Amino acid sequence: MSKFAEILAYVIFFYSNDRDEPVHYHVSRLNDYNNFAQVWIRNGDVILEHNKARIPDQDMTKILKYLKRNSTRATVFWEEHMSK
C-alpha cells in the first residue's frame, strides 16, 4: 500500500498490485483499509467510481476537490511508484 495523503479523517492510497490498471486511488477511514471509495484520475479529471466506504457526501466533496487540485501530483506519484 502506498499512501498519497491524509485529509480529514481519511487516507488516500493505492495498492502496488494495481499497476495494470489506470491511475486510481482508494479513500478510506484511517486504519480501515477494507472499506474504501475508489476514485479514478484521467487527464486531470477526478471521477468517483464507488463509495463503498460510505464516506459522507460533505467529506467526499472535500476529498474530490483536494484530488482535483492535486491531480498532476497524484498522477506523477502513481507513475513513479508503478515504474519501479
C-alpha positions as CSV (number, residue, x, y, z in Angstrom):
1,M,0.0,0.0,0.0
2,S,1.3,3.4,-0.9
3,K,-0.1,6.4,0.9
4,F,-0.5,9.6,-1.1
5,A,-2.2,11.8,1.5
6,E,-4.3,12.1,4.6
7,I,-7.2,14.5,4.6
8,L,-9.8,15.0,7.3
9,A,-10.1,11.5,8.9
10,Y,-9.2,9.7,5.7
11,V,-6.3,8.3,3.9
12,I,-5.8,8.4,0.1
13,F,-3.8,5.4,-1.1
14,F,-3.3,2.7,-3.8
15,Y,-2.1,-0.9,-3.9
16,S,1.1,-1.7,-5.7
17,N,-0.5,-4.7,-7.4
18,D,-2.9,-2.3,-9.2
19,R,-0.1,-1.5,-11.7
20,D,-2.0,-2.9,-14.7
21,E,-4.9,-0.5,-14.1
22,P,-5.3,3.2,-15.0
23,V,-4.4,5.8,-12.3
24,H,-6.8,5.5,-9.4
25,Y,-6.8,5.9,-5.6
26,H,-8.7,4.3,-2.7
27,V,-10.1,6.5,0.1
28,S,-10.8,5.0,3.5
29,R,-11.1,6.0,7.0
30,L,-7.8,5.9,8.8
31,N,-7.0,2.3,9.8
32,D,-10.0,0.8,7.9
33,Y,-8.5,-0.2,4.6
34,N,-11.1,-2.9,3.9
35,N,-13.8,-0.4,3.2
36,F,-12.9,2.2,0.7
37,A,-14.1,4.5,-2.1
38,Q,-12.4,4.4,-5.4
39,V,-11.5,7.4,-7.4
40,W,-10.1,7.5,-11.0
41,I,-7.8,10.3,-12.2
42,R,-7.9,10.7,-16.0
43,N,-6.4,13.7,-17.8
44,G,-6.8,15.9,-14.7
45,D,-10.4,14.8,-14.2
46,V,-11.4,13.1,-10.9
47,I,-14.2,10.5,-11.1
48,L,-15.8,8.8,-8.2
49,E,-16.1,5.1,-9.2
50,H,-17.8,4.0,-6.0
51,N,-18.2,4.9,-2.3
52,K,-18.4,1.5,-0.6
53,A,-16.9,3.1,2.5
54,R,-20.0,5.3,2.8
55,I,-18.0,8.4,3.3
56,P,-20.4,11.3,3.9
57,D,-21.1,13.5,0.9
58,Q,-19.7,16.6,2.6
59,D,-16.4,14.8,3.3
60,M,-16.3,13.2,-0.1
61,T,-16.7,16.6,-1.8
62,K,-13.7,17.9,0.0
63,I,-11.6,14.9,-0.8
64,L,-12.5,15.0,-4.5
65,K,-11.7,18.8,-4.6
66,Y,-8.4,18.0,-3.0
67,L,-7.6,15.3,-5.6
68,K,-8.7,17.6,-8.4
69,R,-6.3,20.4,-7.1
70,N,-3.5,17.8,-6.8
71,S,-4.3,15.5,-9.8
72,T,-1.0,16.1,-11.5
73,R,1.0,15.4,-8.4
74,A,-1.2,12.3,-7.7
75,T,-0.6,11.0,-11.3
76,V,3.1,11.5,-11.0
77,F,3.2,9.8,-7.6
78,W,1.3,6.8,-9.1
79,E,3.5,6.6,-12.2
80,E,6.8,6.9,-10.3
81,H,5.8,4.2,-7.9
82,M,4.4,1.8,-10.6
83,S,7.5,2.2,-12.8
84,K,9.8,0.7,-10.1
